[in-house]
Amino acid sequence: MGDQCSLRLIRVCQALSTTELELTSPCQELHQLERTEHFAFTVRHDESNIRDILAIIVGPPGTPYELGFFEFSIKFPPGEIAVESPATPFTDHSSLDYPANPPKVMIQTTNRGRTRFGPNLYASGKVCLSILGTWHGERGEQWSPAQGLESVLLSIQSLLSANPYTLEPGYDEPSRANDVEHMETYKSKAMIVPVEQAFENSSRRDRAQTATETLSPLPRHGADDEVYPDDLYDELGERRDFSPSHDNFDDYYKRRFLWYFEHYQIAIDKGIADTARKPGDPFITMPFEVPGNTMMGEWNYYSLRTRFLDLREKLMEETHRWPVEGMALLEADAGIAVKLKAQHAQILAELSAHTQIMDFSLVDENPFLWQLIYAGRTESRLEGGIIKIKIYISPRHPFEQPRVFVESPIYHIRVSKLGVLIYLPSHDEDIRHHVDGIINTLEEDNPPYNPLMTVHPEATALCWGSEAERRVYRRKVRASLEEV
């Protein structure tokens, strides 16, 4: 439930009285964060302790980190005031130190403690940032009580910059002989990060070594010899999970891997076309990188492409297994099967007056595979088009969200060349909201520019390009509908 994960935080917060909410600052901030529309990051927490948070920040478009997934654990300092929720049996220890002092933040995306993914993102997990008190900044850059969780997330996101080389103190200007060359090399090294992280996170059950893996010993010190907690690594040298028992983000990663697959594929193809870097060539070490806190590895885009195609195949196989598992649950009269069948019947009745819905059925009477055939709305870009859609629902819904594929060959910014539809429901637990989200996504004629909500790079460039390019986009949409 990656996109709606904050809703659970709201339920906890809403259970608290006004006085309690005032004392529970992180809860209040999570409530506010959920009300914003930041698609670039999401948060989860352990419902028994709202002061331990796990966040994912998506690499900003236009940077080497574009569409990468970066995990951070955020701990608000423990305090002495105890607040008990009347609805949930837990005690929240509200901090006397926060918001006077910043939370403690560690990056979890470190290639198991081996890779420094940016000048400010250490292999040890340290996030070097003045707002967190881990770096001495200029006056006005330090933490203040007026700041909060959203400020922290936005500040961390700024570290995933278009030219990360310049974030290293003393390297903000190309004053050295090889600085310009190093800048481009470092950006190229960073560009493989989102692709590798997308692969690594989306294939957690089939862990593969990443191309940026180094054989150096696991670090226990930062670049400045700052000692980190002894319990950061277990007895086998593996990085301990700094966060509590959070729900994992497997489904979040998998759906986004399918959404952004073409973006990653384009990045891989560009890497293959770059003849300056041959397969097997080692990464160049930057002058500010030190043993145990560096980005080591070798260029091998061919291997990466093979693994990416293999992972996509596995995710598609997993998706197609859902209806098979679902039929077994239906025959066993399982609760999830009965609930989905009832939901479908209710939605079907509600859509009966919707003239644009030509078919809304269960494929082979399977409540885990729905078919929607939709006629484009009059005076919209989809007018006259007939769009066939399949909705695959997991037997573990809502913990695994539906995966939606458009079978009609439509040219659309929200539909990848492989037919994957990107959309967001207003609520993720009720399939009715997914159906509404699907229809609203397709019908939106003039969507606001958001590169994180597009899955067709070519169509995206045309849709938000010059007037001539926008006309080409409209013609291509119309031509694809006529093919149907």
Secondary structure, 3 states (H helix, E strand, C coil): CHHHCHHHHHHHHHCCCHHHHHHCHHHHHHHHHHHCCCCCEEEEEECCEEEEEEEEEECCCCCCCCCCEEEEEEECCCCCEEEECCCCCCEEEECCCCCCCCCEEEECCCCCCCCCCECCECCCCEECCHHHCCCCCCCCCCCCCCCCHHHHHHHHHHCCCCCHHHHCCCCCCCCCCCHHHHHHHHHHHHHHHHHHHHHHHHCHHHCCCCCCCCCCCCCCECCCCCECCHHHECCCCCECCCCCCCCCCHHHHHHHHHHHHHHHHHHHHHHHHCCCCCCCCECCCCCCCECCECCCCECCHHHHHHHHHHHHHHHHHHHHHHHHHHHHHHHCCCHHHHHHHHHHHHHHHHCCCCCCEEEEEEHHHCCCEEEEEEECCCCCCCCCCEEEEEEECCCCCCCCCCEEEECCCCCECCECCCCEECCCCCCCCCHHHHHHHHHHHHHCCCCCCCHHHCCCHHHHHHHCCCHHHHHHHHHHHHHHHHHC
